Amino acid sequence: MSAFGLLPLKAEGMAAHPDAYGIGFSNGDKFGGDARYLRQLQAYADWRGVEETRQEQCSRPWLLDQLK
């Protein structure tokens, strides 16, 4: 079965990658900009792992170095 076009699955209650729900593609700072994206990315990395998160595609790669 193809998963093309479906949102990535996540564990119940865990953060999703910010690109999965369009946070990375918001219009400038109207929806929080880099700060909001980084908060969501850090929450995702806390669950997924920082190194694993850095290996995934990211619409704002300049923020990957700020993950803790």
C-alpha positions as CSV (number, residue, x, y, z in Angstrom):
1,M,0.0,0.0,0.0
2,S,1.4,3.4,-0.9
3,A,1.6,6.1,1.7
4,F,2.1,8.8,-1.0
5,G,0.3,12.0,0.0
6,L,-0.4,11.0,3.6
7,L,0.9,12.8,6.6
8,P,3.6,11.0,8.5
9,L,2.4,8.9,11.4
10,K,3.5,9.8,14.9
11,A,3.2,8.2,18.4
12,E,0.0,9.3,20.2
13,G,0.6,12.5,22.1
14,M,4.0,13.1,20.5
15,A,5.0,16.1,18.4
16,A,5.0,15.9,14.7
17,H,7.6,17.3,12.4
18,P,6.7,21.0,11.7
19,D,6.6,20.4,8.0
20,A,3.9,17.8,8.4
21,Y,1.3,20.4,9.3
22,G,2.6,23.3,7.2
23,I,4.3,25.3,10.0
24,G,7.5,25.4,7.8
25,F,5.5,26.8,4.9
26,S,3.7,29.6,6.7
27,N,3.7,33.1,5.4
28,G,6.8,34.8,7.0
29,D,6.4,35.7,10.7
30,K,2.6,35.8,10.5
31,F,2.4,32.5,12.3
32,G,5.4,32.7,14.5
33,G,8.2,32.3,11.9
34,D,11.4,30.6,12.8
35,A,10.7,30.8,16.5
36,R,7.5,28.7,16.2
37,Y,9.1,26.3,13.7
38,L,12.1,25.8,16.1
39,R,9.8,25.1,19.1
40,Q,7.9,22.5,17.1
41,L,11.1,21.0,15.6
42,Q,12.7,20.8,19.1
43,A,9.6,19.0,20.5
44,Y,9.8,16.6,17.6
45,A,13.5,16.0,18.1
46,D,12.9,15.4,21.8
47,W,10.8,12.4,20.8
48,R,12.5,11.3,17.6
49,G,16.1,12.1,18.5
50,V,18.3,15.0,17.5
51,E,20.5,13.1,15.1
52,E,17.6,11.4,13.5
53,T,15.8,14.7,13.0
54,R,18.9,16.2,11.4
55,Q,18.9,13.4,8.8
56,E,15.3,14.2,7.7
57,Q,14.4,16.7,5.1
58,C,13.6,20.1,6.6
59,S,12.2,23.3,5.0
60,R,14.3,25.4,7.4
61,P,17.7,23.6,7.5
62,W,19.4,26.6,9.1
63,L,17.6,25.8,12.4
64,L,18.9,22.2,12.7
65,D,22.1,23.4,14.3
66,Q,20.1,25.0,17.1
67,L,18.5,21.7,18.3
68,K,19.6,20.6,21.8
